[in-house]
Amino acid sequence: MHEFGSVQKAIQDIRKMKPVPKKVKIVLGKMRGSAKAFEEMFREYTRETELECIELKIEQVPVKIKCECGLEGLVRVTEHVHFARCPKCGQVADVLQGNELKIVSE
């Protein structure tokens, strides 16, 4: 259920769009959860609302880090996390990408 907050934010942001779009692209960082779970939860929470028929396109963004030890690159994240550890040295690294939640009307 880690996608819950992201889905709520996306629904709020889409409702603020005037007019409400028929298609949206969601840019979803892997740290926020999986695209599949996000879409399933979005569909459940928008059932029987004005957003029910929106066509979703979800672009999943992998996690990229930069660490003090010099490692910079993509890292595997298997679950929702709030930080990323460097696979080389184990330190908490700076997240360069993978925590996005952007909604773009198409």
N, C-alpha and C positions, 0 to 999 in steps of 0.2 A: 504493500500500500504506500510505498515511498513516492509514487507519482501523484498522490492525492493533492498535495499543495501545488504542484505544477499544473495539474488539471484545473484546479480552482482558479489559479491566476490566469490561465489561458482563457477560461470561460469569461471571467471578469473583463479581460482586455478585449475579447471579441465583442462582447455586448456593448462596449464603449465605441466601437467602430460604427460610423454612420455613413451610409446604410450598412446594416449587418451584411457581411460578404457571403457569397454562395460557396466560395472556395478559400481555404486558408492553408498556408504552409507554416508548419511548426518546426522551428529549429530547436532540437532538444539534445542537450548535452548528456552524455552517458552517465555522468555523475548524478543527474536528476532522475534517472531510471530508464527503463526500456521503452522503445517506441511502441511495441506491441501492447504492453500493459497500459501505457498512456492512452493509446487509442481505445482500448476496451473500456477503460474507466471514463474517458471523455464521452463515449457513446452512452454509457449507463447514466451519467449525470445530465446529459442533454436530452434524454428520451422525453418525448411529449413536450418539448419546448421549441422556441423559435430557432434554436441552433441544431435541432435534430438532423436536418437534411444537409448540413454543411459538408462539403467534400474536403476531407483532410489529406494533406500530403505531409508526412513527417520525415524530416531529415535528421537522422541520428548522427551526432558529432562525437567522435572518439576523444578520449582524454589525452592531452599533450601536456607534459610537465617540463620544468627547468629546475635543476637542482644545483645547490652550491658545489657539489662534487664535480660538476661539469656535464653531467648527463642531461641531454635535452632530447625529447622525442615522445612518441606515443607509448602509453602504458595500458595494460589490460586492467579494466575495472569490472569485477564480476557482480557487483551489487551497488546499491545506492550508498554513496559515501559523502562525507563533508570535506575530506581532504585526500590527498594522494601521497603515498610514500614512494620514494625512489627505490626502484628494484635493485639498484647497484649498491647503495649505502644504507638504505633504510630510513633516511631522514624524511621529514615532511617537506615536500617540494612545492614550488610555485606552480599553480595550474594556469597554463596558457590558453587552453581551450578544453571544453567538455562539460562546462557548467552553465551552458546557455539555455535560455528559454526566450525565444523570439517568435512573435506571431506576425506573419506577413500576409496581407490580403492579396489574392491572385486575381 
